[in-house]
Amino acid sequence: MSVRIFSQLTGYVFIFLFCLLFSPRAYSHNAGLGTKDSICCISRSNYLVSGSAISINRKIIWCISKNKKLYKWNGTFFEDASSPNENYEAIFALDSDDIWLHIYQKNNYRYFFRRYYKNKSAEYNDPDNFYLNDFWWNASDDIWACGILGTLLHFDGGQWSKYPSPTNGHIWGICLGKDRDGWIVLENELGGTELYQISLETNRLKALNRCFEIIGLLPKGIWAVISDSLVFISNNNSRMSFPFDNQNLQSNLIPMQDNTIFNLKMGFWFAFSDNQPAYLLMLCSQGLALKLHDGGKIDTLKVTFAPQSSLLQFLNTRLNQDKEYSAGCGFLDDDKYLDILVIVPEEKNRLYLGKRLGDSFILQDCTIDFKVAESQLTSATERYYDNGILIADFDNDNDQDLLIIAHQGSNLYFENNHRRSFTNRTSYAHLFDEHYRCNMAIGGDVDNDGDLDLFITREYTTNALYLNNGFGQFEDVTAQANLLSERGGMGCAFADIDADGDLDLFVANWRTKNRLYRNEGINSPSGIPIFVDISDSAGIGLNDTKRSNAGIFADVDNDGDLDLFLVNLIEPNRLYLNDGKGYFTDVTTESGLYKENVICENAAFFDADNDGDLDLAVACRGQCFFYRNMGNAQFSDETQTCGFLPQGNTGTIVCGDFDQDGDVDLYVTSYDVGSCYYHNCQNDRRYIELNLIGYRSNRDAVGAKVYFYEGGHIGNPNYLLGLRTVQAGTGLASTNSKVVHFGTGEYESIDFQIVFPSGITIQREKVSPGSSLKVEELQGTQKNILLLKRQLARAYRSGAFLLELFAYLGFLVLTIFNLKKTKIERAFWCSLVPFGVIGLFRFLLCGYPLIIRLGFPMILGVFSYLIIVQRIQQR
C-alpha cells in the first residue's frame, strides 16, 4: 500500500525511532519514515547509523548520525542541522511539539539537554555530566535516563536530578511505568547483561534472565533481546520467545544473519496512539524490519532507501604505474596546481605535473618534458634504490627544491631553477651520504635562523642533523646537538610539542625504542640547538613498541596542541594525546583506532569532510583504512563506505588539494597493483586554505602554527576550533602539501591567528568559508629590504655571479677605452660583442632568469651612461 493511501487511512501517526546507543557494537543502518508495509531508511551506507532518529508525522524526520551530527529531512534528502562544537548523543520525543536532545559541548567539556517545546528551545543541566546509555519517558514531566555506575536521572518537568539507585552496576537499558516499576538491564561481573525487574518505590531488584538489551515497554509487557531470541515478557511474567536460529519461523519472516540477534538489530521505532505505545518497529538487515505488537505478535515490513546526501566519497583513478613506493607533492612548476614526484625503487623516478584539461584535473607524466637535469631525478649509480622524497625551499629563493633519500647509493639534492628545470647540487649542499641506508628526511628550522635545516634517519648508523647556512649548504652537527643514536631509524617528525617556540623531534625506530627529543634552545657559544631525550618522562617510551615506521603530529582533538599517532609495522598503531605541556597519554583503544593483525606502512591526517576535525587514512599491506574523526578524537572506520579502497602493497598516502576545489585529495602509491589518485567529492566550499610565505622565517613557513577560532572570538580559548601546522616531510618518506587547509563545518565566519617561526603573529577576523588566501609574514619596506639582503648575499656566494661581474666590468672598461678612440656607436658595439658571447654561454648553462635579472639591467644602465656621455661630448 502506498504512503499516500496509508496516510489518508491513518492520519497523523507519531512514529518514534529510538536506536539504543548503549551497545558497544556498531549498527549498520538507521531508520526514517515508516508506513504500514514499508520503511524509508536514511542511508544504505554506514554514514547515518548507530545514532537515534525520530519521525514526527510523514514530513518531519530528525536523526543523529554516527559522527554525532544532527540531520533533518527536507523532503528530498537529509540536510545537516548541527550546531558547531556540539556532539549529539541522543534524541527522543514525546510528540511533535516536545523533542529532546542530549548533547556534548566540545569546547566546554560538558553534557546537557536541549528541549524543543512548542517551537521554543531551553537547555537543562545534566547533573551527572556524562554519557547516558538509555532513556525512557512516561509524560512530559516524567522522563528517565540511566548510565554507568548505577546512574539514574529523572526529569520532573522543571529540572533533571539524580535519583537514588538500587545498584552500583552499569545500567544499559531502562523501562519504567508511571508507578516507577519496570525493567532495567544491568551489566554482570562477566561483562554480560541481565534483565532485572525493578521497583524504585521499594528499592527492589529481581533478576529475570540474561539479556542483551530492552527494546521497549508496551501496555501488556516488554520486548527484550535475550540470548539469540526476541522475547516478549508480559506483566504477569509469562514469555513468548522467537529464536533466530529456528528455521521453522518462516511465517514470521524473521531475517537470518549469522544466527545472532545483535547483527540484525539496527534500531527501534515507537509508534504511539493516544500517548500509549501501540507497537514497536525494529529495523533489520537484508531490507526487512519487524513490527513488534503488544502481546507478542511479529509482522515483517519491507525497507526502501531514501536518497543519500552529504556522504564522504572518493572517486578512484588508477594509474597504470606500479612499483611506486613513496611520493611527495609541491608546486614544482609555474602554475597553480600541485605536482607529484614519485619514488620508484630500482627504476627511474616519475614526475607528474598537475594540469587542468577542460573541467577535469589530470596528472600528466612529464618526467622528461620538465627538463630534468642529470639522471632524471634518479640516483646516477648503477645499483640505485631510492626510498624517500622531501620537497621544500631549502635555499629561500621561492621555488621548491628536492631531496631524494636513497637506500643504496647517495642521497640526491636537486635545486629548482626558477620552476623550469632542476640541477643536481648534492656536492654543493654537502649531502653526499652513501652506504648508510637512509630512510627519511624532514625539514624544520631547529635553530630559528630563517632557513630549513635537515634531519635524516639512517638504518645502518646514527641519524644525522644538518644545519642550513641559508643558501642550500648543510653542516652535520649531530654530535654537537646530542642526537647521536644507534642504528634503525625509520620515520621522523618535527613539532613544537610544549609550545615553547622551537621544534622538538620524534624518531621512530625498528631495532631500538622510539625516541622523543625536546629542543632545549641554542647553545650560545656554538649556535647549535641542544636536544634532550624525554621519551620516558613524556609517556612515549612506556610502551616498548617494536618496528615503528612513522610518527605523525597533528591536533587530533582540536585542543590547540599537537598529538602523536604512531604507525607500527607489526603491533597495533597507537594514538597519544598531548596535554599541552608535552606529556602524552595512550588513548588508542578509547579512540577506536585499535586494530590487530594488520601490517601498516604509513598514514596521513587530513580533514576529508571539511567538518573541522582531522580524519585519518592508513596505508597497509593488502588493505588500507579510512577513519572518520567524529570529534574529540573519536574515530569510526568508514573504509567501505567512502570509496577509499586501495589494494596491494601500498606505501605512501600524499594529501593535497590537487584540483583546487577546496577539499583534500589523495595520491596512494602501490608497489604491485598500480597507484591511485583519489578525488574528494565534497566540493562544498566549507574550507579556508592558507598559503603562508615567510621572509624573516624560512620561505615555506615550515613550523608555522595556525590557530582557528569561531568568528568574532579570536584569541578566546573557549572558542578555539583547532590548530594546524606547516610541515616539511610527514609519515614515512613522503611530503604533503604545505598549504594549510581547515574545514569550516557550519560556521559562517572564522578567525585565525598565524604564529610564524620567527615569532611574528598575523591575525585575520571573520573570514568567510570558501576563501583561499596568501598570507605574507612581512609587507612593504621590511619585506623588500630583507629580500634585497638575501639576493645580494646569495649572489655574492655564487661563482656564476662573480663570473658575470667580471664580464660586466670588462664590458665597462672596453666601452670607456673605446670612447677615447672612436665614435660612441662603434664603442658600444665593440664592447657588446664579448659580453654577448659570455651572456650566450650563461644562457645555455643556466637558462634565461639570471640574464633577465642581471644582464639586461646592466646593459640598459651602460647604454644610458653612454647616451649621457654622448650628450656631454656634443656640448
C-alpha positions in Angstrom: 0.0 0.0 0.0 1.4 3.4 -0.9 2.4 6.1 1.6 -0.3 8.4 0.3 -3.2 5.9 0.8 -1.9 4.9 4.2 -1.7 8.5 5.3 -5.3 9.0 4.3 -6.4 6.0 6.3 -4.5 6.5 9.4 -3.9 10.3 9.6 -1.0 11.6 11.6 0.7 8.7 13.4 3.7 9.7 15.5 6.5 7.2 15.0 9.5 7.4 17.1 12.7 5.6 16.4 15.0 5.1 19.4 18.3 3.5 18.4 19.8 2.4 21.7 23.3 3.9 21.9 24.4 1.9 24.9 25.5 -1.1 22.8 29.2 -1.2 22.1 28.5 -2.8 18.8 28.1 -0.7 15.7 24.9 -0.9 13.8 24.6 -1.0 10.0 21.6 1.2 9.2 19.4 3.9 10.6 15.7 4.4 10.1 13.5 7.2 8.9 9.8 7.4 7.9 7.6 4.3 8.1 4.3 3.2 6.6 2.1 0.2 7.1 4.1 -2.1 4.8 7.3 -0.2 4.1 10.0 1.8 5.9 12.2 4.6 4.4 15.8 4.3 5.6 18.1 7.3 5.7 21.1 5.7 4.1 22.3 2.4 2.7 25.8 3.2 3.9 27.2 3.5 7.4 27.0 7.3 7.4 23.7 7.7 9.2 23.9 4.9 11.7 24.3 3.9 15.3 22.5 7.1 16.4 18.9 7.9 17.1 16.2 9.0 14.8 12.6 10.2 15.3 9.9 10.7 12.7 7.3 13.4 13.5 4.5 12.7 11.1 5.3 12.0 7.5 7.1 15.3 6.8 9.4 15.9 9.7 12.3 13.5 10.4 15.2 14.1 12.6 18.2 11.8 13.1 21.6 11.7 14.7 24.4 10.2 12.6 27.3 8.0 13.6 29.5 11.1 13.6 27.2 12.6 16.1 25.7 15.3 13.9 22.0 16.2 13.7 20.2 15.8 10.4 16.8 16.9 9.2 14.7 15.6 6.3 13.9 18.4 3.9 11.7 16.4 1.6 14.4 15.3 -0.7 17.5 14.5 1.4 18.8 14.8 4.9 20.5 18.2 5.5 22.9 18.9 8.3 21.2 20.8 11.1 24.1 20.6 13.6 25.5 23.4 15.6 29.2 23.9 15.8 31.1 22.5 18.8 28.3 20.1 19.6 28.2 16.3 19.5 24.6 15.0 19.5 24.5 11.9 21.7 20.8 11.0 21.7 17.4 12.3 20.6 13.9 11.3 22.0 10.4 12.9 21.8 7.0 12.7 23.4 5.2 14.2 20.5 5.9 16.6 17.6 5.9 19.6 20.0 8.3 18.1 22.6 11.7 16.9 21.3 14.7 16.3 23.5 18.5 16.2 22.6 21.3 15.0 24.8 24.4 17.0 23.7 28.1 17.1 24.5 29.6 20.6 24.1 33.2 20.1 23.0 34.6 23.5 23.8 33.2 23.5 27.4 33.6 19.7 28.0 30.0 19.4 29.3 26.9 17.3 28.7 23.5 19.0 28.8 19.9 18.6 27.5 18.2 20.8 24.9 14.4 20.7 24.7 12.4 22.0 21.8 8.9 22.6 23.2 6.2 24.3 21.0 8.8 26.0 18.8 10.8 27.2 21.8 14.1 25.8 23.0 15.5 25.5 26.5 18.6 24.0 28.0 18.8 21.8 31.1 21.9 20.8 33.1 23.0 17.2 33.1 23.7 16.6 36.9 25.8 13.6 36.0 27.8 15.3 33.2 28.5 12.1 31.4 27.4 9.9 28.6 23.9 8.3 29.2 23.0 4.8 28.0 19.3 4.8 27.7 16.1 6.9 28.1 12.5 6.3 28.9 9.6 8.6 29.2 6.0 8.4 30.5 5.0 12.0 30.2 6.5 15.5 29.7 7.2 15.7 33.5 8.2 12.0 33.9 11.4 11.2 31.9 14.1 8.7 33.0 17.7 8.2 31.9 20.4 5.7 33.0 24.1 5.4 32.8 27.2 3.6 34.3 27.8 3.0 38.0 24.1 2.9 38.7 23.3 6.3 37.4 19.6 7.2 37.3 18.4 10.6 36.3 14.8 11.9 36.4 13.1 14.9 34.9 10.1 16.2 36.9 9.1 19.0 34.5 11.4 21.6 35.9 14.9 20.1 36.1 16.9 16.9 35.8 18.1 15.4 39.1 19.9 12.3 40.3 17.6 9.6 41.6 18.6 7.1 44.3 19.6 3.9 42.6 19.2 0.3 43.9 22.5 -0.7 42.2 26.1 0.4 41.6 26.3 -1.6 38.4 26.3 -0.2 34.9 22.7 0.3 33.7 22.4 -0.2 30.0 18.7 -0.1 29.5 15.6 1.1 31.3 11.8 0.9 31.0 9.7 2.3 33.9 6.0 2.8 34.3 4.3 5.7 36.0 4.3 3.7 39.2 8.1 3.5 39.0 8.0 -0.2 38.5 9.6 -1.8 35.4 12.7 -3.3 34.0 16.4 -2.4 33.7 19.4 -4.1 32.0 22.4 -4.4 34.3 26.0 -5.4 33.4 27.1 -8.5 35.3 30.5 -9.4 36.6 31.5 -11.2 33.4 30.7 -8.2 31.3 27.4 -9.6 30.0 24.0 -8.1 30.6 21.0 -9.4 32.6 17.3 -8.3 32.7 16.0 -7.2 36.1 12.6 -6.3 37.3 12.8 -3.2 39.4 10.7 -1.3 41.8 12.1 2.1 42.7 9.5 2.7 45.4 10.6 -0.3 47.4 14.2 -0.3 46.2 13.8 -3.9 45.0 15.6 -5.8 42.1 14.7 -9.2 40.8 16.8 -11.0 38.2 14.9 -12.5 35.3 17.3 -13.7 32.7 20.4 -12.8 30.7 19.6 -10.0 28.4 21.3 -8.1 25.6 19.0 -5.1 25.8 15.5 -3.8 26.2 13.6 -3.0 23.1 10.7 -1.2 24.6 7.7 -1.2 27.0 4.1 -1.8 25.9 0.9 -1.7 28.0 0.8 -5.5 28.3 4.6 -6.2 28.7 8.1 -5.7 27.5 10.1 -6.7 24.4 13.7 -7.6 25.1 16.6 -9.4 23.4 17.7 -12.4 25.4 20.5 -14.6 24.1 19.6 -15.3 20.5 15.9 -14.6 20.7 13.4 -11.8 20.7 11.3 -12.3 23.9 8.0 -10.7 24.9 7.6 -10.7 28.7 4.1 -10.0 29.9 3.2 -8.1 33.0 2.5 -11.5 34.8 6.0 -12.7 33.7 4.7 -15.1 31.0 7.0 -15.2 28.0 6.9 -15.7 24.2 10.3 -16.4 22.6 11.2 -16.1 18.9 14.6 -17.6 18.4 16.7 -16.6 15.4 18.2 -20.0 14.9 14.8 -21.7 14.4 14.4 -22.4 10.7 10.7 -23.1 11.2 9.8 -19.5 11.9 9.3 -18.6 8.2 5.8 -17.5 8.9 7.2 -14.6 11.0 9.8 -13.9 8.3 12.5 -13.1 10.8 15.7 -12.5 8.8 18.7 -14.7 9.5 22.3 -13.5 9.6 25.0 -15.4 11.4 22.2 -16.5 13.8 23.0 -13.7 16.1 20.5 -11.1 17.0 22.9 -8.2 17.6 24.0 -8.4 13.9 20.4 -8.0 12.9 19.0 -5.4 15.2 19.7 -1.9 13.8 17.2 0.3 15.5 13.7 0.6 17.1 10.6 2.6 16.3 8.0 3.6 18.8 4.5 4.2 17.4 2.0 6.0 19.7 -1.7 6.2 19.7 -3.3 8.4 22.4 0.1 8.7 24.1 0.2 4.9 24.6 2.6 2.7 22.7 0.8 0.5 20.2 3.7 -1.4 18.7 7.5 -1.3 18.2 9.3 -1.2 14.9 12.7 -2.9 14.7 14.9 -2.2 11.6 16.9 -5.3 10.5 19.3 -6.1 7.7 18.6 -7.6 4.3 15.9 -4.9 3.6 13.5 -6.0 6.2 12.0 -4.7 9.5 10.0 -6.2 12.3 6.8 -4.8 13.7 6.5 -6.0 17.3 2.9 -5.9 18.6 1.7 -5.6 22.2 1.0 -9.2 23.3 3.8 -11.0 21.4 2.9 -10.9 17.7 5.5 -10.1 15.0 4.9 -8.8 11.4 7.5 -8.1 8.7 7.8 -4.9 6.7 9.8 -4.0 3.6 12.6 -1.5 3.6 13.2 1.1 1.0 16.0 3.7 0.9 15.9 7.4 0.6 18.4 9.4 -1.4 21.8 9.7 0.3 23.3 13.1 1.0 26.5 14.6 2.5 28.3 11.3 2.1 32.0 11.5 2.0 33.1 9.9 -1.3 36.4 9.4 -3.1 36.5 8.7 -6.8 39.4 6.4 -7.7 41.5 6.9 -10.8 44.0 4.1 -11.0 47.2 4.9 -12.9 48.9 2.2 -14.9 52.0 2.5 -12.9 53.3 0.1 -10.3 56.5 -0.4 -8.3 55.9 3.1 -6.7 56.9 3.4 -3.1 56.9 6.9 -1.7 55.8 10.3 -3.1 55.7 14.0 -2.3 53.8 16.9 -3.7 54.6 20.6 -4.2 54.4 23.5 -6.6 57.3 22.5 -8.8 56.4 24.4 -12.0 54.9 27.8 -12.6 51.2 27.0 -12.5 48.8 26.8 -9.5 48.4 23.1 -9.4 50.3 20.7 -7.1 52.7 18.3 -8.8 53.8 14.9 -7.6 57.2 13.3 -7.6 57.1 9.5 -7.1 60.0 7.4 -5.9 60.3 4.1 -7.9 62.9 1.9 -6.3 65.3 0.3 -8.8 63.8 2.3 -11.7 63.6 5.9 -12.9 61.5 8.1 -10.6 58.4 9.6 -12.0 57.2 13.2 -12.1 53.5 14.0 -12.6 52.6 17.6 -13.3 49.1 18.7 -12.2 47.2 20.2 -15.2 43.7 21.4 -16.0 42.2 19.7 -19.0 38.8 21.3 -19.6 36.8 20.8 -16.4 39.0 17.9 -15.3 42.2 17.7 -13.3 44.8 15.3 -14.6 48.3 14.2 -13.6 50.5 14.2 -16.6 53.7 12.2 -16.7 56.2 14.9 -17.5 59.4 13.4 -16.3 61.3 14.2 -19.5 59.4 17.3 -20.6 60.2 19.1 -17.3 63.9 19.4 -18.4 65.1 17.3 -15.5 68.8 17.5 -15.3 71.2 14.7 -14.6 69.6 11.2 -14.4 66.0 12.5 -14.4 65.8 12.9 -10.7 67.1 9.3 -10.1 70.3 8.1 -8.5 73.1 8.0 -11.1 74.7 4.9 -9.7 74.3 1.6 -11.5 72.6 0.0 -8.5 70.2 2.6 -7.3 67.4 2.2 -4.8 65.7 5.4 -3.9 63.4 5.4 -0.9 62.0 8.8 0.1 61.4 12.3 -1.1 61.4 15.7 0.7 60.2 18.8 -1.3 60.9 22.2 0.2 62.6 25.6 -0.5 66.0 24.9 1.1 67.7 28.0 -0.4 64.9 30.5 0.2 64.6 31.5 -3.4 60.8 31.0 -3.8 60.8 27.6 -5.5 60.6 24.0 -4.4 63.9 22.0 -4.3 64.1 18.2 -4.0 66.0 15.9 -1.7 65.8 12.3 -2.7 66.7 9.8 0.0 68.4 6.6 -1.1 68.6 3.1 0.4 71.5 2.3 -1.8 73.8 4.9 -3.3 73.9 8.5 -2.3 71.1 10.9 -1.4 70.5 13.5 -4.2 69.8 17.2 -3.8 68.3 18.9 -6.8 68.0 22.7 -6.9 64.9 24.1 -8.7 66.0 26.6 -11.3 63.1 29.1 -11.1 60.4 26.4 -11.8 61.9 25.4 -15.2 64.5 22.7 -14.5 66.5 21.0 -11.8 70.2 20.9 -11.2 72.0 18.3 -9.2 73.7 20.2 -6.4 74.4 17.3 -4.0 78.1 18.1 -3.7 77.5 21.8 -3.2 75.0 21.1 -0.5 77.4 18.7 1.3 74.7 16.0 1.4 76.6 13.1 -0.2 75.5 10.4 2.2 76.4 7.0 0.7 76.2 3.4 2.1 74.2 4.4 5.2 70.8 3.1 4.0 68.8 6.3 4.6 65.1 6.1 5.2 63.6 9.6 5.6 64.4 13.3 5.7 62.4 16.1 7.2 62.9 19.9 7.2 62.5 22.4 10.0 64.2 25.5 11.3 65.6 24.0 14.5 67.9 26.9 15.2 65.3 29.6 14.3 67.7 31.4 11.9 65.3 31.7 9.0 66.2 28.6 6.9 65.3 25.0 6.7 67.6 22.5 8.5 67.5 18.8 7.8 67.2 15.6 9.9 67.8 12.3 8.1 67.2 8.8 9.6 69.7 6.1 8.8 69.3 2.3 9.2 73.0 1.3 9.4 74.4 4.1 11.5 73.4 7.1 13.6 70.8 9.5 12.4 72.0 13.0 11.3 71.1 16.6 11.9 72.3 19.1 9.3 72.2 22.9 9.8 71.5 25.1 6.7 73.6 28.2 6.1 70.6 29.8 4.3 71.8 29.1 0.8 71.3 25.3 0.5 74.6 24.3 2.0 74.5 22.0 5.1 76.7 21.1 8.0 76.5 17.9 10.0 76.1 18.9 13.7 74.6 15.6 15.0 77.1 15.1 17.8 77.1 18.7 19.0 73.2 18.6 19.1 73.3 15.5 21.3 71.4 13.4 18.7 73.9 10.5 18.1 71.9 7.3 18.0 72.0 3.6 17.3 71.1 2.1 14.0 67.5 1.5 13.0 66.0 5.0 12.3 62.8 5.0 10.2 60.3 7.8 10.2 60.7 11.1 12.0 58.8 14.3 12.6 59.4 17.9 13.9 56.8 19.5 16.1 56.6 22.1 18.9 55.1 19.7 21.5 55.5 22.0 24.5 54.6 25.4 22.9 57.9 27.0 23.7 58.6 28.2 20.2 61.2 25.7 19.0 60.9 22.4 17.1 61.2 19.2 19.1 61.9 15.9 17.4 60.4 12.4 17.3 62.2 9.4 15.8 60.5 6.0 15.0 62.9 3.1 15.2 62.9 -0.6 14.1 65.6 -2.1 16.3 65.5 0.2 19.3 62.9 2.1 21.4 61.2 5.1 19.8 62.7 8.5 20.9 61.2 11.9 21.6 63.7 14.7 21.9 63.0 18.1 23.4 64.7 21.1 21.9 66.4 23.0 24.8 67.3 26.0 22.7 70.5 27.4 21.2 73.9 26.8 22.8 75.3 30.3 22.8 79.0 29.6 22.0 78.3 27.2 19.1 74.9 28.5 17.9 73.8 24.9 17.7 70.5 23.7 19.3 70.7 21.1 22.0 68.3 18.2 22.2 67.4 16.1 25.3 65.8 12.6 25.2 62.5 12.8 27.1 60.8 9.6 25.8 60.1 8.1 29.2 59.1 11.2 31.0 56.8 12.3 28.2 54.9 9.0 28.2 56.1 7.9 24.7 58.7 5.3 25.9 56.3 3.5 28.3 55.3 1.0 25.6 58.4 -0.7 24.1 56.9 -0.9 20.6 59.0 -2.8 18.0 59.3 -1.8 14.4 57.6 1.5 14.3 57.5 3.0 10.8 56.5 6.6 11.4 55.2 9.2 13.9 52.8 11.9 12.8 52.0 15.0 14.8 48.5 16.6 14.4 45.9 18.3 16.6 43.6 15.3 16.6 41.2 16.6 19.4 41.3 20.3 18.3 42.5 21.5 21.7 45.4 23.6 20.4 48.3 21.2 20.9 50.0 18.5 18.8 49.1 14.9 19.4 51.1 11.9 18.1 50.0 8.9 16.0 52.4 6.1 15.8 52.4 3.8 12.7 53.7 0.3 13.6 54.6 -2.4 11.2 53.7 -5.4 13.3 52.0 -4.2 16.5 48.7 -2.2 16.5 49.1 1.5 15.8 48.9 3.9 18.7 47.4 7.3 19.4 48.8 9.6 22.1 47.1 12.8 23.2 49.2 15.7 24.3 48.2 17.6 27.5 49.7 20.8 26.0 52.9 20.6 28.1 54.5 17.7 26.2 53.1 14.8 28.2 51.3 12.1 26.1 48.6 9.6 27.1 47.8 6.5 25.1 44.2 6.6 24.0 44.3 4.1 21.2 41.5 1.8 22.4 39.2 4.6 23.5 39.6 6.4 20.2 38.5 3.4 18.1 41.9 3.1 16.3 43.0 -0.2 17.9 43.3 -2.8 15.2 45.3 -6.0 15.3 46.7 -8.3 12.6 47.5 -5.5 10.1 50.9 -4.5 8.7 50.9 -0.7 8.4 53.3 1.2 6.3 52.2 4.8 6.5 49.4 7.2 7.5 48.2 10.8 6.9 45.9 13.1 8.8 43.6 15.4 6.8 40.1 16.9 7.0 38.3 14.8 4.4 34.8 16.1 5.1 35.5 19.7 5.9 33.9 19.5 9.3 36.9 20.9 11.2 38.2 17.5 12.5 41.3 15.7 11.2 40.4 12.3 9.7 42.9 9.6 9.2 44.0 7.4 6.3 46.3 4.4 7.0 48.3 2.6 4.3 48.8 -1.1 5.0 49.9 -4.2 3.1 46.9 -5.7 1.4 44.3 -3.2 2.6 44.1 0.5 3.6 41.8 2.0 6.2 39.9 5.3 6.4 38.9 6.5 9.9 36.5 9.4 10.2 37.0 11.7 13.2 33.7 12.1 14.9 35.0 14.8 17.2 37.0 14.7 20.4 39.5 12.2 18.9 36.8 9.5 18.4 37.2 7.7 15.2 34.9 5.5 13.1 36.1 3.0 10.4 34.3 4.1 7.2 36.6 2.4 4.7 33.9 0.5 2.9 31.5 3.4 2.6 33.7 6.3 1.3 35.3 4.6 -1.7 38.8 4.6 -0.2 39.8 1.0 -1.1 43.4 0.8 -2.3 44.6 -2.8 -2.8 48.0 -4.5 -2.8 51.1 -3.3 -1.0 50.6 0.4 -0.5 53.5 2.6 0.6 52.5 6.3 0.9 49.5 8.5 1.2 50.1 12.0 -0.1 47.5 14.7 0.7 46.7 18.0 -1.0 44.0 19.9 -2.8 45.3 18.8 -6.2 42.3 20.1 -8.3 41.9 23.4 -6.3 38.2 22.7 -5.4 38.5 23.2 -1.7 38.8 19.7 -0.4 41.8 17.4 0.2 42.5 14.7 -2.4 44.9 11.8 -2.0 47.6 10.0 -4.1 48.3 6.5 -2.9 51.3 4.6 -4.1 51.3 0.9 -4.7 54.2 -1.4 -5.5 52.3 -4.2 -7.2 48.7 -3.3 -8.4 49.0 0.3 -9.6 48.9 3.6 -7.7 45.7 5.6 -7.3 44.6 9.2 -7.4 41.5 9.7 -5.1 39.4 12.7 -6.0 37.5 14.0 -2.9 33.9 14.8 -4.0 32.9 17.1 -1.1 33.2 20.3 -3.2 31.0 22.1 -0.6 33.1 25.3 -0.2 33.3 24.7 3.6 37.0 25.4 3.8 39.8 28.0 4.3 43.1 27.4 2.6 46.2 29.5 3.5 49.4 29.7 1.6 52.0 31.1 4.0 55.0 33.0 2.8 57.9 33.5 5.2 60.5 36.2 4.9 62.2 36.5 8.3 61.2 32.9 8.7 62.0 30.2 6.1 60.2 30.9 2.8 57.9 27.9 3.1 56.9 29.0 6.7 57.6 25.4 7.9 56.9 25.3 11.6 54.2 28.0 11.5 51.2 27.4 13.7 47.7 28.5 12.7 45.0 28.7 15.4 41.4 28.8 14.2 38.5 30.3 16.2 34.8 30.9 15.8 34.2 34.1 14.0 34.4 37.1 16.4 36.2 35.2 19.2 39.9 35.3 18.1 42.2 34.5 21.0 39.5 33.1 23.2 40.4 29.5 24.2 36.8 28.7 24.8 36.1 29.2 21.1 39.2 27.5 19.7 38.4 25.2 16.8 41.8 23.7 16.3 45.5 24.0 15.4 47.1 23.3 12.1 50.8 23.5 11.3 53.1 23.6 8.2 55.3 20.6 7.9 58.1 19.5 5.5 58.1 15.7 5.5 55.4 13.6 7.0 54.7 9.9 7.7 57.4 7.7 6.3 59.5 9.2 3.5 56.7 11.4 2.0 55.8 15.1 1.6 52.3 16.5 1.9 51.1 19.9 0.6 52.3 22.8 2.7 49.1 24.7 2.1 47.2 24.9 5.4 43.6 23.5 5.0 40.9 23.9 7.5 37.3 22.7 7.2 34.9 25.3 8.5 31.9 23.0 9.1 28.8 25.0 9.6 30.4 28.2 10.8 29.5 31.4 8.9 32.9 33.0 9.6 36.3 32.0 11.0 39.0 33.9 12.8 42.6 32.7 12.6 45.9 33.6 14.2 49.2 32.7 12.5 52.4 32.4 14.6 55.4 32.2 12.2 58.7 30.5 13.4 60.2 34.0 13.8 57.5 34.8 16.4 55.7 37.3 14.1 51.9 37.0 14.6 49.3 37.8 12.0 45.5 37.7 12.6 42.5 37.8 10.4 38.9 38.0 11.6 35.6 36.9 10.2 37.0 35.2 7.1 34.2 33.6 5.0 34.3 29.9 4.1 35.5 29.2 0.6 38.5 31.5 1.0 41.9 30.7 -0.4 44.4 33.3 0.9 48.1 34.1 0.5 49.5 35.4 3.8 52.9 37.0 3.8 55.0 37.4 7.0 56.2 40.9 6.1 54.9 43.7 4.0 56.2 46.8 2.3 59.7 48.2 3.0 60.6 45.5 5.6 59.9 42.7 3.1 61.8 44.5 0.2 64.9 45.2 2.4 65.1 41.6 3.6 64.7 40.2 0.1 67.4 42.5 -1.2 69.8 41.4 1.5 69.2 37.8 0.7 69.6 38.4 -3.0 72.9 40.2 -2.6 74.2 37.5 -0.1 73.1 34.7 -2.5 74.7 36.5 -5.4 78.0 37.1 -3.5 78.2 33.3 -2.7 77.6 32.4 -6.3 80.5 31.6 -8.6 78.4 32.3 -11.6 77.7 35.8 -10.3 81.4 36.5 -9.9 82.0 35.4 -13.5 79.2 37.7 -14.7 80.5 40.6 -12.6 83.9 40.3 -14.2 82.3 40.2 -17.6 80.3 43.3 -16.9 83.3 45.2 -15.6 85.2 44.1 -18.6 82.4 45.4 -20.8 82.5 48.7 -19.0 86.3 49.0 -19.3 86.2 48.2 -23.0 83.4 50.8 -23.5 85.4 53.5 -21.7 88.6 52.6 -23.6 86.8 52.7 -27.0 85.2 56.0 -26.2 88.6 57.6 -26.3 89.4 56.4 -29.8 86.2 56.1 -31.8 82.6 57.2 -32.1 80.2 56.1 -29.4 78.2 53.7 -31.6 81.4 51.9 -32.5 82.5 51.8 -28.9 79.2 50.4 -27.8 79.1 47.5 -30.4 82.7 46.6 -29.9 82.1 46.3 -26.2 78.9 44.4 -26.6 80.4 41.5 -28.7 82.4 39.9 -25.8 79.6 40.4 -23.4 77.2 38.7 -25.9 79.5 35.7 -26.0 79.6 35.4 -22.2 75.8 36.0 -22.0 75.0 33.3 -24.5 77.2 30.9 -22.6 75.4 31.8 -19.4 72.0 31.3 -21.0 72.9 27.9 -22.3 74.2 26.8 -19.0 71.5 28.0 -16.6 68.6 29.5 -18.6 67.4 33.0 -19.0 66.3 34.1 -15.5 69.7 35.4 -14.5 70.2 37.1 -17.8 66.9 39.0 -17.3 67.6 39.8 -13.7 71.3 40.9 -14.0 72.3 41.1 -17.7 69.6 43.2 -19.2 69.6 45.8 -16.4 73.3 46.1 -16.7 73.0 46.7 -20.5 70.4 49.3 -20.0 72.5 51.0 -17.4 75.6 51.1 -19.5 73.6 52.2 -22.5 72.1 55.1 -20.6 75.6 56.0 -19.4 76.8 56.1 -23.0 73.9 58.3 -24.0 74.8 60.8 -21.3 78.5 60.8 -22.3 77.5 61.4 -25.9 75.4 64.4 -25.0 78.2 65.8 -22.9 80.6 65.4 -25.9 78.1 67.1 -28.2 78.0 70.1 -26.0 
